[in-house]
Amino acid sequence: MSYLKLAGLSALALAAGLSTASATTLKEVKDQGYIRAATANEVPYSYMKDDGTSAGIGPDVANAVLKKMGITDVTWTVTPFGTLIPGLKAKRFDFVAAEQNISPERCKQVAFTEPNSSYGEGLLVKKGNPKKLTTYADIAKDPSLKVAVVSGANNIDFLRAVGVKDDQVIFITANADALATVQNRADAYAATELTVAALAKGQANVEQAAPFTDPVVDGKPVRNYGGFAFRPEDKDLYQAFNAALVEFRTTDEYKKILAGYGLSPESIKAAADRKVADLCAGK
């Protein structure tokens, strides 16, 4: 399926980047018969199965919400986590379903929906946890320790906040690189709790650090709130999807999807209790 191409935009419109003519509307999506979505291929948040179909918290909820909106054909693009927002802004896809944490910095670039999920942090470590790591701050206490982070992921902000230095950090391109990195080059891999749990499952050489305490930043334990991201100029499409998502979150079908990927009732409720406006404001 070929991507739609922009043509004939004036220099002024290109400079502004937010012209009405360039906005994608719900009607346009329905008229073309499909919508384009992006995933970073990270289990269990958003990924593609071996048969080419989408899976994960983001895609499963997105597919259900879009179906209720009358959209049943979704074209998925797999892209590294760090290119999700740049790719969205460049109109390579219409929205992102990767459960990105809603943060003030990201809110300056994209329009997030109300939270779709909530989750804490975690560490993937070598089997037996030889460095006895139980929180991000433990890494800061020993300058010789190295920790891996996916480029573009907000875990780097939490690590820095508790005192981890940049020369202790190894940036990797994708979640799939974490296993080899921890076994060969790093003492740990910092990611969300569900990411770490999924990576550690069935592995002989690595494990999820336990017990683990979420990092405390500005006096509060860190908790992520994942949402869907749209271009700010695509206001009509965004508003329609967001309204349908808010309604869908009240259903048993929604709760079943999230619980099926390991989210606790408390985490599901935590997502519903927070507002995107507060998260974008850093509250």
Backbone hydrogen bonds in HBPLUS format (Angstrom, degrees):
<---DONOR---> <-ACCEPTOR-->    atom                        ^
c    i                          cat <-CA-CA->   ^        H-A-AA   ^      H-
h    n   atom  resd res      DA  || num        DHA   H-A  angle D-A-AA Bond
n    s   type  num  typ     dist DA aas  dist angle  dist       angle   num
A0014-LEU N   A0010-SER O   3.01 MM   4  6.30 158.0  2.06 152.1 158.3     1
A0015-ALA N   A0011-ALA O   2.98 MM   4  6.15 152.3  2.06 141.5 149.0     2
A0016-ALA N   A0012-LEU O   2.92 MM   4  6.16 158.7  1.97 149.5 155.3     3
A0017-GLY N   A0013-ALA O   2.75 MM   4  5.81 163.3  1.78 150.0 155.5     4
A0022-SER N   A0019-SER O   3.08 MM   3  5.43 138.6  2.26 104.6 115.4     5
A0023-ALA N   A0020-THR O   3.16 MM   3  5.36 154.4  2.23 106.3 114.0     6
A0029-VAL N   A0025-THR O   3.11 MM   4  6.44 157.7  2.16 149.0 154.8     7
A0030-LYS N   A0026-LEU O   2.98 MM   4  6.25 162.5  2.01 152.6 157.0     8
A0031-ASP N   A0027-LYS O   2.80 MM   4  5.97 155.6  1.86 149.8 157.3     9
A0032-GLN N   A0028-GLU O   2.95 MM   4  6.13 154.3  2.01 148.2 154.0    10
A0033-GLY N   A0029-VAL O   3.02 MM   4  6.17 129.3  2.28 137.5 151.1    11
A0035-ILE N   A0073-ASP O   3.04 MM  38  6.57 147.3  2.15 152.8 162.4    12
A0075-THR N   A0035-ILE O   2.87 MM  40  6.16 161.9  1.90 155.5 161.5    13
A0094-ASP N   A0036-ARG O   2.80 MM  58  5.10 145.6  1.92 120.5 131.5    14
A0095-PHE N   A0036-ARG O   3.28 MM  59  6.81 136.9  2.48 149.4 160.8    15
A0037-ALA N   A0075-THR O   2.87 MM  38  6.11 161.6  1.90 150.6 156.2    16
A0077-THR N   A0037-ALA O   2.82 MM  40  6.20 144.0  1.95 149.5 161.6    17
A0038-ALA N   A0095-PHE O   3.09 MM  57  6.53 133.2  2.32 142.8 155.9    18
A0097-ALA N   A0038-ALA O   3.03 MM  59  5.94 169.1  2.04 157.3 160.2    19
A0039-THR N   A0077-THR O   2.89 MM  38  6.24 155.4  1.95 162.6 166.5    20
A0079-THR N   A0039-THR O   2.97 MM  40  6.34 159.2  2.01 160.9 167.7    21
A0042-GLU N   A0046-SER O   2.65 MM   4  5.39 139.0  1.82 158.1 152.1    22
A0045-TYR N   A0042-GLU O   2.86 MM   3  5.78 115.2  2.28 130.5 144.1    23
A0046-SER N   A0042-GLU O   2.92 MM   4  5.39 167.7  1.93 148.8 152.0    24
A0057-ILE N   A0044-PRO O   2.96 MM  13  6.45 153.0  2.04 149.2 154.0    25
A0058-GLY N   A0045-TYR O   2.78 MM  13  5.81 161.0  1.82 162.5 167.9    26
A0047-TYR N   A0055-ALA O   2.97 MM   8  5.43 165.0  1.99 149.4 147.5    27
A0055-ALA N   A0047-TYR O   2.85 MM   8  5.43 145.5  1.97 165.7 161.0    28
A0049-LYS N   A0053-THR O   2.80 MM   4  5.48 168.2  1.81 172.7 171.1    29
A0052-GLY N   A0049-LYS O   2.86 MM   3  5.39 162.1  1.89 122.4 125.3    30
A0060-ASP N   A0056-GLY O   2.98 MM   4  5.86 162.2  2.01 152.2 158.1    31
A0061-VAL N   A0057-ILE O   3.16 MM   4  6.18 163.5  2.19 146.4 151.1    32
A0062-ALA N   A0058-GLY O   2.83 MM   4  5.93 164.6  1.85 157.1 162.5    33
A0063-ASN N   A0059-PRO O   2.78 MM   4  5.84 167.2  1.80 153.3 156.3    34
A0064-ALA N   A0060-ASP O   3.23 MM   4  6.34 155.4  2.29 137.7 144.0    35
A0065-VAL N   A0061-VAL O   2.89 MM   4  6.11 162.6  1.92 156.6 161.4    36
A0066-LEU N   A0062-ALA O   2.80 MM   4  5.93 169.8  1.81 157.9 161.1    37
A0067-LYS N   A0063-ASN O   3.02 MM   4  6.07 150.7  2.10 138.7 146.6    38
A0068-LYS N   A0064-ALA O   3.25 MM   4  6.52 152.0  2.33 141.7 147.9    39
A0069-MET N   A0065-VAL O   3.12 MM   4  6.47 128.2  2.40 137.1 151.4    40
A0069-MET N   A0066-LEU O   2.94 MM   3  4.85 131.8  2.18  93.7 108.1    41
A0071-ILE N   A0066-LEU O   2.81 MM   5  5.05 167.8  1.83 145.7 142.0    42
A0070-GLY N   A0067-LYS O   3.03 MM   3  5.04 156.7  2.09 101.4 108.7    43
A0083-THR N   A0080-PRO O   2.89 MM   3  5.51 160.4  1.93 121.8 128.4    44
A0084-LEU N   A0081-PHE O   3.19 MM   3  5.50 171.4  2.20 115.7 117.9    45
A0087-GLY N   A0083-THR O   2.85 MM   4  5.67 154.3  1.92 140.0 147.9    46
A0088-LEU N   A0084-LEU O   2.98 MM   4  6.15 148.4  2.08 142.2 151.0    47
A0089-LYS N   A0085-ILE O   2.92 MM   4  6.14 168.1  1.94 159.8 162.1    48
A0090-ALA N   A0086-PRO O   2.98 MM   4  6.13 139.7  2.14 139.9 150.9    49
A0092-ARG N   A0087-GLY O   2.96 MM   5  5.35 167.5  1.97 165.5 161.6    50
A0091-LYS N   A0088-LEU O   2.97 MM   3  5.08 159.5  2.01 108.6 113.5    51
A0096-VAL N   A0229-ALA O   2.92 MM 133  5.05 154.7  1.99 142.3 149.8    52
A0229-ALA N   A0096-VAL O   3.18 MM 133  5.05 155.3  2.24 133.8 140.9    53
A0227-GLY N   A0100-GLN O   3.12 MM 127  5.92 146.4  2.24 147.4 151.7    54
A0102-ILE N   A0225-TYR O   2.84 MM 123  5.77 153.2  1.91 150.6 154.6    55
A0107-CYS N   A0103-SER O   2.88 MM   4  6.07 152.5  1.95 155.9 165.0    56
A0108-LYS N   A0105-GLU O   3.29 MM   3  5.47 147.9  2.40  99.1 108.0    57
A0109-GLN N   A0106-ARG O   2.92 MM   3  5.38 155.1  1.98 112.8 120.8    58
A0110-VAL N   A0106-ARG O   3.04 MM   4  6.30 154.5  2.11 157.9 165.9    59
A0111-ALA N   A0230-PHE O   2.80 MM 119  5.07 176.6  1.80 154.2 155.1    60
A0230-PHE N   A0111-ALA O   2.91 MM 119  5.07 152.7  1.98 134.8 143.8    61
A0113-THR N   A0228-PHE O   2.94 MM 115  5.44 146.2  2.05 151.3 161.0    62
A0116-ASN N   A0226-GLY O   2.63 MM 110  5.63 173.5  1.64 163.9 166.4    63
A0117-SER N   A0226-GLY O   3.24 MM 109  5.03 144.5  2.38 136.5 136.6    64
A0226-GLY N   A0117-SER O   2.92 MM 109  5.03 133.7  2.14 120.3 133.1    65
A0119-TYR N   A0224-ASN O   3.01 MM 105  5.21 152.7  2.08 133.9 140.9    66
A0224-ASN N   A0119-TYR O   2.71 MM 105  5.21 159.4  1.75 171.0 166.9    67
A0193-GLU N   A0120-GLY O   2.92 MM  73  5.55 162.3  1.96 125.2 127.1    68
A0122-GLY N   A0191-ALA O   2.76 MM  69  5.55 130.4  2.00 178.4 162.4    69
A0191-ALA N   A0122-GLY O   3.25 MM  69  5.55 167.6  2.27 141.0 144.5    70
A0209-ALA N   A0123-LEU O   2.87 MM  86  5.47 175.7  1.88 163.6 165.1    71
A0124-LEU N   A0189-TYR O   2.90 MM  65  4.94 161.6  1.93 141.5 147.6    72
A0189-TYR N   A0124-LEU O   2.86 MM  65  4.94 137.7  2.04 135.3 146.8    73
A0125-VAL N   A0207-GLU O   2.90 MM  82  5.56 170.6  1.91 168.3 170.0    74
A0207-GLU N   A0125-VAL O   2.84 MM  82  5.56 153.1  1.91 154.6 160.6    75
A0129-ASN N   A0126-LYS O   2.80 MM   3  5.37 151.4  1.88 145.9 147.7    76
A0127-LYS N   A0205-ASN O   2.87 MM  78  5.05 148.6  1.97 126.6 120.9    77
A0132-LYS N   A0129-ASN O   2.85 MM   3  5.26 161.3  1.88 120.7 126.3    78
A0213-THR N   A0134-THR O   2.85 MM  79  6.26 155.7  1.91 167.2 174.9    79
A0138-ASP N   A0135-THR O   3.15 MM   3  5.64 148.6  2.25 111.4 119.4    80
A0139-ILE N   A0136-TYR O   3.04 MM   3  5.67 143.7  2.18 115.0 123.6    81
A0140-ALA N   A0137-ALA O   3.12 MM   3  5.14 120.7  2.49  95.3 109.7    82
A0142-ASP N   A0139-ILE O   3.29 MM   3  5.68 153.4  2.36 108.0 114.9    83
A0145-LEU N   A0142-ASP O   3.00 MM   3  5.78 167.6  2.02 127.7 131.6    84
A0187-ASP N   A0146-LYS O   2.82 MM  41  5.35 151.4  1.90 132.1 140.7    85
A0147-VAL N   A0168-GLN O   2.84 MM  21  6.22 156.1  1.90 157.6 164.4    86
A0170-ILE N   A0147-VAL O   2.85 MM  23  6.00 158.0  1.90 142.0 145.4    87
A0148-ALA N   A0188-ALA O   2.83 MM  40  6.24 164.1  1.86 147.9 151.4    88
A0190-ALA N   A0148-ALA O   2.97 MM  42  6.22 161.9  2.01 172.5 168.7    89
A0149-VAL N   A0170-ILE O   2.96 MM  21  6.29 149.1  2.05 153.2 156.4    90
A0172-ILE N   A0149-VAL O   2.91 MM  23  6.05 158.3  1.96 144.2 149.0    91
A0153-ALA N   A0150-VAL O   3.03 MM   3  5.54 165.0  2.05 137.6 139.5    92
A0151-SER N   A0172-ILE O   2.88 MM  21  5.85 162.1  1.92 165.1 164.9    93
A0157-ASP N   A0154-ASN O   2.98 MM   3  5.41 135.8  2.18 109.2 120.1    94
A0159-LEU N   A0155-ASN O   2.97 MM   4  6.28 158.1  2.02 153.7 160.0    95
A0160-ARG N   A0156-ILE O   2.98 MM   4  6.14 165.9  2.00 148.0 151.7    96
A0161-ALA N   A0157-ASP O   2.97 MM   4  6.07 150.3  2.06 138.6 147.3    97
A0162-VAL N   A0158-PHE O   3.25 MM   4  6.52 136.1  2.45 141.0 149.7    98
A0162-VAL N   A0159-LEU O   3.24 MM   3  5.50 137.2  2.44 100.8 111.4    99
A0164-VAL N   A0159-LEU O   2.98 MM   5  5.31 157.4  2.04 149.5 142.1   100
A0163-GLY N   A0160-ARG O   3.02 MM   3  5.11 161.4  2.06 106.9 112.1   101
A0168-GLN N   A0165-LYS O   2.94 MM   3  5.44 160.1  1.98 115.2 121.4   102
A0169-VAL N   A0166-ASP O   3.09 MM   3  5.28 161.9  2.12 108.7 114.5   103
A0177-ASP N   A0174-ALA O   2.99 MM   3  5.63 159.5  2.03 117.7 123.9   104
A0178-ALA N   A0175-ASN O   3.07 MM   3  5.53 165.9  2.09 117.2 121.7   105
A0181-THR N   A0177-ASP O   3.14 MM   4  6.23 157.1  2.20 150.7 157.8   106
A0182-VAL N   A0178-ALA O   2.92 MM   4  6.07 165.6  1.95 159.9 161.4   107
A0183-GLN N   A0179-LEU O   3.15 MM   4  6.33 155.2  2.21 146.1 153.2   108
A0184-ASN N   A0180-ALA O   2.97 MM   4  6.02 137.4  2.16 142.9 153.3   109
A0185-ARG N   A0181-THR O   2.70 MM   4  5.12 157.0  1.75 140.9 148.9   110
A0186-ALA N   A0181-THR O   2.80 MM   5  5.77 145.9  1.92 150.2 149.0   111
A0196-VAL N   A0192-THR O   3.04 MM   4  6.30 167.7  2.05 162.1 164.8   112
A0197-ALA N   A0193-GLU O   2.98 MM   4  6.12 159.8  2.02 144.1 150.2   113
A0198-ALA N   A0194-LEU O   3.00 MM   4  6.08 158.0  2.04 142.1 147.7   114
A0199-LEU N   A0195-THR O   3.01 MM   4  6.25 155.6  2.07 149.1 155.8   115
A0200-ALA N   A0196-VAL O   2.95 MM   4  6.10 157.9  2.00 152.9 158.6   116
A0201-LYS N   A0197-ALA O   3.16 MM   4  6.16 135.2  2.37 141.0 150.8   117
A0203-GLN N   A0200-ALA O   3.09 MM   3  5.46 168.4  2.10 135.3 133.6   118
A0222-VAL N   A0215-PRO O   2.80 MM   7  5.71 154.3  1.86 170.7 178.2   119
A0217-VAL N   A0220-LYS O   2.90 MM   3  5.40 156.4  1.96 150.9 142.9   120
A0220-LYS N   A0217-VAL O   3.08 MM   3  5.40 166.0  2.10 112.5 117.0   121
A0234-ASP N   A0231-ARG O   2.99 MM   3  5.43 148.1  2.10 113.3 122.7   122
A0238-TYR N   A0234-ASP O   2.94 MM   4  6.09 167.4  1.96 160.6 164.9   123
A0239-GLN N   A0235-LYS O   2.87 MM   4  5.96 169.0  1.88 153.3 156.1   124
A0240-ALA N   A0236-ASP O   3.14 MM   4  6.27 159.1  2.18 145.0 150.4   125
A0241-PHE N   A0237-LEU O   3.06 MM   4  6.25 164.5  2.09 151.5 155.6   126
A0242-ASN N   A0238-TYR O   2.83 MM   4  5.96 167.6  1.85 157.9 162.0   127
A0243-ALA N   A0239-GLN O   2.99 MM   4  6.05 161.3  2.03 144.4 149.1   128
A0244-ALA N   A0240-ALA O   3.15 MM   4  6.30 158.0  2.20 142.3 148.3   129
A0245-LEU N   A0241-PHE O   2.84 MM   4  6.05 150.1  1.92 150.9 160.0   130
A0246-VAL N   A0242-ASN O   2.96 MM   4  6.19 165.0  1.98 153.1 156.0   131
A0247-GLU N   A0243-ALA O   3.20 MM   4  6.43 157.2  2.26 143.9 149.4   132
A0248-PHE N   A0244-ALA O   2.95 MM   4  6.10 154.4  2.01 142.1 149.8   133
A0249-ARG N   A0245-LEU O   2.90 MM   4  6.13 145.3  2.02 154.8 163.5   134
A0250-THR N   A0247-GLU O   3.21 MM   3  5.77 161.2  2.25 112.8 118.4   135
A0251-THR N   A0248-PHE O   3.03 MM   3  5.53 168.3  2.05 121.2 124.0   136
A0255-LYS N   A0251-THR O   3.40 MM   4  6.75 165.9  2.42 144.0 146.7   137
A0256-LYS N   A0252-ASP O   2.89 MM   4  6.05 152.5  1.96 149.2 157.0   138
A0257-ILE N   A0253-GLU O   3.11 MM   4  6.35 150.4  2.20 144.2 150.9   139
A0258-LEU N   A0254-TYR O   3.20 MM   4  6.57 166.8  2.22 159.0 160.0   140
A0259-ALA N   A0255-LYS O   2.93 MM   4  6.03 164.5  1.95 150.0 155.1   141
A0260-GLY N   A0256-LYS O   2.96 MM   4  5.92 144.9  2.09 138.2 147.4   142
A0261-TYR N   A0258-LEU O   3.09 MM   3  5.41 148.0  2.20 104.7 113.9   143
A0263-LEU N   A0258-LEU O   3.21 MM   5  5.60 158.9  2.26 145.5 139.3   144
A0262-GLY N   A0259-ALA O   3.04 MM   3  5.14 163.2  2.07 110.6 112.5   145
A0267-SER N   A0264-SER O   3.05 MM   3  5.17 118.2  2.45  99.1 113.7   146
A0268-ILE N   A0264-SER O   2.99 MM   4  6.32 158.0  2.04 155.9 162.3   147
A0269-LYS N   A0265-PRO O   2.96 MM   4  6.12 158.7  2.01 144.8 150.4   148
A0270-ALA N   A0266-GLU O   2.87 MM   4  6.03 148.9  1.96 140.5 149.9   149
A0271-ALA N   A0267-SER O   3.15 MM   4  6.38 151.9  2.23 144.4 149.4   150
A0272-ALA N   A0268-ILE O   3.33 MM   4  6.63 157.9  2.38 143.3 148.6   151
A0273-ASP N   A0269-LYS O   2.97 MM   4  6.13 138.0  2.15 147.5 159.2   152
A0278-ASP N   A0275-LYS O   3.11 MM   3  5.43 122.6  2.46 104.0 117.1   153
A0279-LEU N   A0275-LYS O   3.14 MM   4  6.47 161.5  2.18 154.2 159.6   154
A0280-CYS N   A0276-VAL O   2.90 MM   4  6.05 160.4  1.94 154.1 158.8   155
A0281-ALA N   A0277-ALA O   3.12 MM   4  6.23 133.7  2.35 132.3 144.2   156
A0281-ALA N   A0278-ASP O   3.13 MM   3  5.01 127.2  2.42  91.4 105.7   157
A0283-LYS N   A0278-ASP O   2.84 MM   5  5.10 162.0  1.87 156.3 150.8   158
A0282-GLY N   A0279-LEU O   3.07 MM   3  5.04 157.1  2.12 100.4 107.4   159
